[in-house]
């Protein structure tokens, strides 16, 4: 049984597949040889703690984005299954899935960088903005990342030396802009 990419697999379906295989074996030679004694399903990574950001895609039904600590996830089945797309890393200007695999091999992680908001554009398919924050007490830096590929590739587009509290996409005749509500006032990013 082959599942389409991104479709959730349930443990009960795995057991049913095993039972169906065993029934075929019984039917072929009237003997049953059980080769599988237990099934264990392991999830490599999911947005299971420290989730500060969640956003629905305006153009793709059933697609959601989540930020959990310094990890970015995408779901294409209403949150039944999640795919880790990115782990933020210090000093990276362009971020792709390849960086996520690098981080598993020991590249320095931005452990103190936390994704606090994700905003999908209602005007342009695939356009996302993500804000992460670093700092404690009264001193914060907020990093603004943009993706035009539904989270496949990110570009660090700005650093704001204060807390970004909220953001929203707006469409002006000259193009899409991202409004940033910060503790120091309202900023716009073209």
ChimeraX attribute file (.defattr): number of C-alpha atoms within 10 A of each C-alpha:
attribute: neighborCount
match mode: 1-to-1
recipient: residues
	/A:1	6
	/A:2	4
	/A:3	8
	/A:4	7
	/A:5	7
	/A:6	13
	/A:7	13
	/A:8	14
	/A:9	12
	/A:10	10
	/A:11	12
	/A:12	9
	/A:13	11
	/A:14	15
	/A:15	14
	/A:16	11
	/A:17	13
	/A:18	16
	/A:19	13
	/A:20	12
	/A:21	12
	/A:22	17
	/A:23	14
	/A:24	13
	/A:25	15
	/A:26	13
	/A:27	10
	/A:28	9
	/A:29	8
	/A:30	9
	/A:31	11
	/A:32	13
	/A:33	8
	/A:34	11
	/A:35	8
	/A:36	9
	/A:37	5
	/A:38	6
	/A:39	10
	/A:40	6
	/A:41	9
	/A:42	6
	/A:43	7
	/A:44	7
	/A:45	11
	/A:46	17
	/A:47	22
	/A:48	8
	/A:49	9
	/A:50	14
	/A:51	18
	/A:52	16
	/A:53	20
	/A:54	18
	/A:55	16
	/A:56	18
	/A:57	21
	/A:58	17
	/A:59	14
	/A:60	12
	/A:61	11
	/A:62	14
	/A:63	17
	/A:64	21
	/A:65	27
	/A:66	27
	/A:67	29
	/A:68	21
	/A:69	24
	/A:70	21
	/A:71	24
	/A:72	26
	/A:73	21
	/A:74	27
	/A:75	20
	/A:76	20
	/A:77	15
	/A:78	14
	/A:79	16
	/A:80	13
	/A:81	17
	/A:82	23
	/A:83	18
	/A:84	20
	/A:85	21
	/A:86	24
	/A:87	25
	/A:88	24
	/A:89	20
	/A:90	12
	/A:91	10
	/A:92	13
	/A:93	11
	/A:94	14
	/A:95	22
	/A:96	18
	/A:97	15
	/A:98	13
	/A:99	18
	/A:100	20
	/A:101	14
	/A:102	14
	/A:103	16
	/A:104	11
	/A:105	9
	/A:106	8
	/A:107	13
	/A:108	13
	/A:109	17
	/A:110	18
	/A:111	14
	/A:112	15
	/A:113	21
	/A:114	24
	/A:115	26
	/A:116	23
	/A:117	22
	/A:118	25
	/A:119	22
	/A:120	24
	/A:121	21
	/A:122	16
	/A:123	14
	/A:124	14
	/A:125	15
	/A:126	18
	/A:127	20
	/A:128	24
	/A:129	24
	/A:130	23
	/A:131	28
	/A:132	25
	/A:133	24
	/A:134	18
	/A:135	15
	/A:136	9
	/A:137	5
	/A:138	7
	/A:139	10
	/A:140	15
	/A:141	17
	/A:142	23
	/A:143	22
	/A:144	24
	/A:145	21
	/A:146	23
	/A:147	21
	/A:148	17
	/A:149	12
	/A:150	20
	/A:151	22
	/A:152	15
	/A:153	17
	/A:154	23
	/A:155	16
	/A:156	18
	/A:157	15
	/A:158	13
	/A:159	14
	/A:160	17
	/A:161	17
	/A:162	19
	/A:163	22
	/A:164	25
	/A:165	14
	/A:166	16
	/A:167	20
	/A:168	16
	/A:169	22
	/A:170	15
	/A:171	13
	/A:172	9
	/A:173	5
	/A:174	7
	/A:175	9
	/A:176	16
	/A:177	15
	/A:178	20
	/A:179	16
	/A:180	21
	/A:181	16
	/A:182	17
	/A:183	12
	/A:184	11
	/A:185	10
	/A:186	12
	/A:187	13
	/A:188	13
	/A:189	12
	/A:190	12
